Amino acid sequence: MSRERCILLSLLALVALVPIMVTVTVEATDVMARRNLRWHYYRLNTTCKYAEVYVRSQVELYMKQQKDTTIAPKLLRLLYSDCFVNGCDGSILLDGLNSEKTAPQNRGLGGFALIDKIKTVLENRKECKGVVSCADILNLATRDAVHLYSGNLTFSGKIWMNQQAGAPSYPVLTGRRDGFESKAASVDLPSPSISWEAALAYFESKGLDVLDLTTLLGAHSTGRSHCSFIEDRLYNFNGTNKPDPNMNTSFLAEMRKKCPKRTKKGQGDPLVSLNPESGYSYRFNNSYYSRILSHTAVLGVDQQLLFGNDTEQITEEFAANFEDFRRSFALSMSRMGNIQVLTGSQGEIRMNCHVRNS
């Protein structure tokens, strides 16, 4: 076994120490987070001591009432779109003619209704009014939705039944405050067709590393994408008027049937599953990594993981060991949730997640 492989496996073993490692990571990356972002912030420091319980309860209630199998991938994408643009400050939730949610990269975002419901419930409780930020609600609700639904629980009659190990629960440090600005021009989310080198450079610009990149892209084990995001792979890869040569030929034919070439204005833009193995149940699993190894990844950036030495080794490890992926996912989600947070006297606690306080 190579020295690099041994280092990787040792690192993945350390991920099991998530509750400890998360705090260390925050302390090393952000001064304000070190001082004010903490585990169980609301229980230990505010009048809204059961904030996390209320959030989880509303996520569970939403699942039972709406039976929306897409809520976990919707919230994952919403959180990514928030944290990677000016930090995890809830700015993606703000309305406006030129707000972040109007940027082309954010087309099709969802999950807003659940965040709004949670905020309303909290604001209607005397002890929680003006206490819990929208940024924290988004982080907590995403954690709970992914853990509760993505393969871990299914609804049967009047109860949720444990079916298999899905996404892990993980500690979410809280105490974030909400940002004041939301501008479409600030949205620099990259194309899903970029190279692994460009993707890594982007993640590193946010304080994340190659393990975070390979792990967080694993969120594509659930969810869907519009055909327009993969059209270049199918018909005009890098301007060659040919398909991506890295695609399995049978898979290429299958995807072309689902995403016919758009030749006229007004033609539809269908949705396709990012991981057909998960089906419409959107189960969280490691088959995403197996698809990369077999050249059947849907997004170009996903297939690119096969072409970097480190990303390829991590991909092979996650494809072979689901538990390693789950542990790493817990750590990387916590790290992402701590990007450029506002704490202390920075920002505000919005009364309505869609608008700034007057």
C-alpha positions as CSV (number, residue, x, y, z in Angstrom):
1,M,0.0,0.0,0.0
2,S,1.4,3.4,-1.0
3,R,2.4,6.0,1.6
4,E,-0.3,8.4,0.3
5,R,-2.9,5.6,0.7
6,C,-1.9,5.0,4.3
7,I,-2.1,8.7,5.1
8,L,-5.6,8.8,3.5
9,L,-6.9,5.9,5.6
10,S,-5.4,7.3,8.7
11,L,-7.2,10.6,8.0
12,L,-10.5,8.9,7.5
13,A,-10.1,7.0,10.7
14,L,-9.6,10.3,12.5
15,V,-12.9,11.6,11.1
16,A,-14.7,9.3,13.6
17,L,-13.7,11.9,16.2
18,V,-16.2,14.4,14.7
19,P,-17.4,16.1,17.9
20,I,-13.8,16.9,18.8
21,M,-12.4,17.6,15.3
22,V,-15.2,20.0,14.4
23,T,-14.2,22.4,17.2
24,V,-10.6,22.2,16.4
25,T,-11.3,22.9,12.7
26,V,-13.4,26.0,13.6
27,E,-10.7,27.3,15.9
28,A,-8.1,27.0,13.2
29,T,-10.1,28.7,10.4
30,D,-12.1,31.6,11.8
31,V,-11.3,33.9,14.7
32,M,-15.0,35.0,15.2
33,A,-16.2,31.4,15.1
34,R,-13.6,30.5,17.7
35,R,-15.0,33.1,20.0
36,N,-18.7,32.8,19.5
37,L,-19.8,29.8,17.4
38,R,-20.3,26.7,19.5
39,W,-22.2,23.5,20.0
40,H,-25.6,23.9,21.7
41,Y,-25.3,27.6,21.5
42,Y,-29.0,28.2,22.0
43,R,-29.4,25.8,24.9
44,L,-26.5,27.2,26.8
45,N,-26.6,30.9,26.0
46,T,-30.1,32.0,25.1
47,T,-33.7,31.9,26.2
48,C,-34.6,29.6,23.3
49,K,-33.1,26.6,24.9
50,Y,-34.9,24.0,22.8
51,A,-34.3,25.7,19.4
52,E,-32.7,22.6,17.9
53,V,-35.6,20.4,19.1
54,Y,-38.1,22.7,17.5
55,V,-36.2,22.7,14.2
56,R,-36.0,18.9,14.1
57,S,-39.7,18.6,15.1
58,Q,-40.7,20.8,12.2
59,V,-38.5,18.9,9.8
60,E,-40.2,15.7,10.9
61,L,-43.6,17.2,10.7
62,Y,-43.0,18.5,7.2
63,M,-41.9,15.0,6.0
64,K,-45.0,13.4,7.5
65,Q,-47.4,16.0,6.0
66,Q,-45.8,16.7,2.7
67,K,-44.1,13.4,2.0
68,D,-41.6,15.4,-0.1
69,T,-38.8,13.0,-1.0
70,T,-36.7,15.8,-2.5
71,I,-36.4,18.0,0.6
72,A,-33.0,16.7,1.7
73,P,-31.3,17.3,-1.7
74,K,-33.1,20.7,-1.9
75,L,-31.7,21.8,1.5
76,L,-28.2,20.5,0.7
77,R,-28.1,22.6,-2.4
78,L,-29.6,25.6,-0.7
79,L,-27.0,25.4,2.1
80,Y,-24.2,25.1,-0.5
81,S,-25.5,28.1,-2.4
82,D,-25.5,30.1,0.8
83,C,-22.2,29.1,2.4
84,F,-20.1,29.3,-0.8
85,V,-21.2,32.9,-1.5
86,N,-20.0,35.4,1.1
87,G,-20.3,32.7,3.8
88,C,-23.1,31.0,5.8
89,D,-25.1,34.1,6.6
90,G,-28.6,33.2,5.2
91,S,-28.2,35.7,2.3
92,I,-29.5,33.1,-0.2
93,L,-32.9,33.4,1.6
94,L,-33.3,37.2,1.0
95,D,-35.7,38.3,-1.7
96,G,-34.9,41.1,-4.2
97,L,-34.8,41.7,-8.0
98,N,-31.1,41.1,-8.0
99,S,-30.7,38.9,-4.9
100,E,-28.5,35.8,-4.9
101,K,-31.4,33.5,-5.6
102,T,-32.0,35.2,-9.0
103,A,-28.5,34.3,-10.2
104,P,-28.4,31.7,-13.1
105,Q,-26.4,29.3,-11.0
106,N,-29.2,29.2,-8.5
107,R,-32.0,28.3,-10.9
108,G,-34.4,25.7,-9.4
109,L,-33.5,26.2,-5.7
110,G,-36.0,24.9,-3.3
111,G,-36.6,24.2,0.4
112,F,-37.6,27.8,1.2
113,A,-41.1,26.9,2.5
114,L,-39.7,24.6,5.2
115,I,-37.2,27.2,6.4
116,D,-40.1,29.8,6.5
117,K,-42.3,27.4,8.5
118,I,-39.5,26.8,11.0
119,K,-38.9,30.5,11.4
120,T,-42.6,31.2,11.9
121,V,-42.9,28.6,14.6
122,L,-39.8,30.0,16.4
123,E,-40.9,33.6,16.2
124,N,-44.3,32.7,17.6
125,R,-42.7,31.3,20.8
126,K,-42.1,34.1,23.3
127,E,-38.8,32.6,24.4
128,C,-37.5,32.3,20.9
129,K,-38.7,35.6,19.3
130,G,-35.8,37.4,17.7
131,V,-33.3,34.8,18.9
132,V,-32.6,32.1,16.3
133,S,-31.0,33.2,13.0
134,C,-32.1,32.1,9.6
135,A,-28.5,31.0,8.9
136,D,-28.6,28.6,11.8
137,I,-32.1,27.4,10.9
138,L,-30.8,26.5,7.4
139,N,-27.8,24.6,8.8
140,L,-29.8,22.7,11.4
141,A,-32.7,21.8,9.1
142,T,-30.3,20.5,6.4
143,R,-28.6,18.3,8.9
144,D,-31.9,16.9,10.2
145,A,-33.5,16.4,6.8
146,V,-30.5,14.6,5.3
147,H,-30.2,12.3,8.3
148,L,-33.9,11.7,8.8
149,Y,-34.8,11.0,5.2
150,S,-31.9,10.1,3.0
151,G,-32.1,6.4,3.3
152,N,-32.3,6.3,7.0
153,L,-36.0,6.4,7.6
154,T,-39.1,5.7,5.5
155,F,-42.7,6.6,6.4
156,S,-45.1,3.7,7.0
157,G,-48.6,4.4,8.3
158,K,-48.2,6.7,11.3
159,I,-44.5,6.2,12.1
160,W,-41.0,6.6,10.6
161,M,-39.3,3.2,10.3
162,N,-35.5,2.7,10.2
163,Q,-34.5,1.0,7.0
164,Q,-30.8,1.4,6.6
165,A,-27.9,3.6,7.5
166,G,-28.2,6.8,5.4
167,A,-26.5,10.2,6.0
168,P,-25.0,10.7,9.4
169,S,-26.2,13.2,11.9
170,Y,-23.4,15.5,12.9
171,P,-22.8,18.4,15.4
172,V,-23.8,21.8,14.0
173,L,-22.1,24.6,15.8
174,T,-24.5,27.5,16.2
175,G,-24.5,31.2,17.0
176,R,-24.5,32.5,13.4
177,R,-26.1,35.8,12.5
178,D,-27.8,36.8,9.3
179,G,-26.2,38.9,6.7
180,F,-27.5,42.2,5.3
181,E,-26.7,41.9,1.6
182,S,-27.7,39.5,-1.2
183,K,-26.5,40.3,-4.7
184,A,-26.7,38.1,-7.8
185,A,-23.4,39.6,-8.9
186,S,-21.7,38.1,-5.9
187,V,-22.6,34.5,-6.9
188,D,-19.5,32.8,-8.2
189,L,-20.6,29.2,-8.0
190,P,-18.7,27.3,-10.7
191,S,-20.1,25.4,-13.6
192,P,-20.7,21.7,-13.1
193,S,-18.4,21.0,-16.1
194,I,-15.2,22.4,-14.6
195,S,-12.0,20.4,-14.2
196,W,-11.1,18.8,-10.8
197,E,-8.2,21.3,-10.6
198,A,-10.5,24.2,-11.0
199,A,-13.0,22.7,-8.5
200,L,-10.2,22.2,-5.9
201,A,-8.9,25.7,-6.4
202,Y,-12.5,27.0,-5.7
203,F,-12.9,24.9,-2.6
204,E,-9.5,25.9,-1.3
205,S,-10.5,29.6,-1.8
206,K,-13.2,28.9,0.8
207,G,-10.8,27.3,3.3
208,L,-11.6,23.7,2.4
209,D,-9.4,20.9,1.0
210,V,-9.3,18.0,-1.4
211,L,-11.0,15.7,1.1
212,D,-13.8,18.2,1.6
213,L,-14.1,18.5,-2.2
214,T,-14.4,14.8,-2.9
215,T,-16.7,14.3,0.1
216,L,-19.1,17.2,-0.4
217,L,-19.6,16.3,-4.1
218,G,-20.9,13.0,-2.7
219,A,-24.1,15.0,-1.9
220,H,-24.8,14.3,-5.6
221,S,-25.7,10.8,-4.4
222,T,-29.2,12.4,-4.2
223,G,-31.1,15.0,-6.1
224,R,-31.6,16.0,-9.7
225,S,-30.2,18.2,-12.4
226,H,-31.6,20.0,-15.4
227,C,-30.4,18.6,-18.7
228,S,-29.0,22.0,-19.6
229,F,-26.2,21.5,-17.0
230,I,-24.9,18.4,-18.8
231,E,-25.8,19.3,-22.4
232,D,-22.1,20.1,-23.1
233,R,-21.0,16.7,-22.0
234,L,-23.5,15.0,-24.3
235,Y,-23.1,17.0,-27.4
236,N,-20.3,19.6,-27.4
237,F,-17.6,18.7,-24.9
238,N,-15.1,21.6,-24.7
239,G,-16.3,23.0,-27.9
240,T,-15.5,19.8,-29.9
241,N,-19.0,19.1,-31.2
242,K,-18.5,15.7,-29.7
243,P,-19.5,14.1,-26.4
244,D,-17.3,13.8,-23.4
245,P,-14.9,10.9,-24.2
246,N,-14.8,10.0,-20.5
247,M,-18.4,8.9,-20.5
248,N,-19.3,5.2,-20.8
249,T,-20.8,4.8,-24.3
250,S,-23.9,3.0,-23.1
251,F,-24.5,5.6,-20.4
252,L,-24.0,8.3,-23.0
253,A,-26.8,6.8,-25.2
254,E,-29.1,6.6,-22.2
255,M,-28.5,10.2,-21.2
256,R,-29.0,11.4,-24.8
257,K,-32.5,9.8,-24.7
258,K,-33.4,11.6,-21.5
259,C,-31.8,14.9,-22.6
260,P,-32.3,15.3,-26.4
261,K,-30.3,18.1,-28.0
262,R,-32.1,21.4,-27.8
263,T,-32.4,22.9,-31.2
264,K,-35.2,25.4,-30.9
265,K,-36.3,28.2,-28.6
266,G,-38.7,27.1,-25.9
267,Q,-37.7,23.5,-25.9
268,G,-38.1,21.8,-22.6
269,D,-35.3,21.3,-20.1
270,P,-36.0,17.9,-18.3
271,L,-34.7,16.9,-14.9
272,V,-32.6,13.8,-14.6
273,S,-31.4,12.0,-11.4
274,L,-27.9,12.7,-10.3
275,N,-27.6,9.1,-9.1
276,P,-30.1,6.7,-10.7
277,E,-29.3,4.1,-8.0
278,S,-30.9,6.3,-5.4
279,G,-34.1,6.4,-7.5
280,Y,-36.9,8.7,-6.5
281,S,-36.4,7.8,-2.8
282,Y,-33.1,9.9,-3.0
283,R,-31.3,7.5,-0.6
284,F,-28.0,8.7,0.6
285,N,-25.4,6.1,-0.3
286,N,-21.9,5.6,-1.8
287,S,-23.0,4.3,-5.2
288,Y,-22.2,7.8,-6.5
289,Y,-18.5,6.9,-6.2
290,S,-18.9,3.6,-7.9
291,R,-20.5,5.4,-10.8
292,I,-17.5,7.6,-11.1
293,L,-15.2,4.6,-11.2
294,S,-17.4,3.1,-14.0
295,H,-17.5,6.4,-16.0
296,T,-21.2,6.8,-15.5
297,A,-21.3,10.0,-13.4
298,V,-23.9,12.5,-14.5
299,L,-22.1,15.8,-13.9
300,G,-18.8,16.5,-15.5
301,V,-17.2,17.7,-12.3
302,D,-18.1,14.4,-10.6
303,Q,-16.4,12.4,-13.3
304,Q,-13.4,14.6,-13.0
305,L,-12.7,13.2,-9.5
306,L,-11.2,10.2,-11.4
307,F,-8.4,12.3,-12.8
308,G,-6.6,13.7,-9.7
309,N,-4.3,11.4,-7.8
310,D,-5.8,12.3,-4.4
311,T,-9.4,12.6,-5.6
312,E,-9.2,9.2,-7.3
313,Q,-7.8,7.5,-4.2
314,I,-10.5,9.0,-2.0
315,T,-13.2,8.1,-4.5
316,E,-11.9,4.5,-4.5
317,E,-11.9,4.4,-0.7
318,F,-15.5,5.8,-0.4
319,A,-16.8,3.4,-3.1
320,A,-15.4,0.5,-1.1
321,N,-16.4,1.7,2.4
322,F,-19.6,3.5,3.0
323,E,-18.7,4.2,6.7
324,D,-15.6,6.1,5.7
325,F,-17.8,8.3,3.4
326,R,-20.4,8.9,6.2
327,R,-17.7,9.9,8.7
328,S,-16.0,12.2,6.2
329,F,-19.4,13.7,5.2
330,A,-20.1,14.6,8.8
331,L,-16.8,16.5,9.2
332,S,-16.9,18.2,5.8
333,M,-20.5,19.4,6.3
334,S,-19.5,20.9,9.6
335,R,-16.5,22.6,8.0
336,M,-18.7,24.0,5.2
337,G,-21.2,25.3,7.7
338,N,-18.4,27.4,9.3
339,I,-17.3,29.4,6.2
340,Q,-17.1,33.1,6.9
341,V,-19.8,33.1,9.5
342,L,-21.1,36.3,11.2
343,T,-21.3,36.1,15.0
344,G,-21.4,38.3,18.0
345,S,-22.5,41.9,17.1
346,Q,-22.1,41.2,13.3
347,G,-25.2,41.0,11.1
348,E,-28.6,40.6,12.7
349,I,-31.3,38.1,13.6
350,R,-33.9,38.4,10.9
351,M,-37.5,38.3,12.0
352,N,-38.4,37.2,8.5
353,C,-35.8,35.2,6.5
354,H,-36.8,36.9,3.2
355,V,-36.2,40.5,4.3
356,R,-33.8,42.5,6.4
357,N,-35.2,44.0,9.7
358,S,-36.4,47.5,9.2
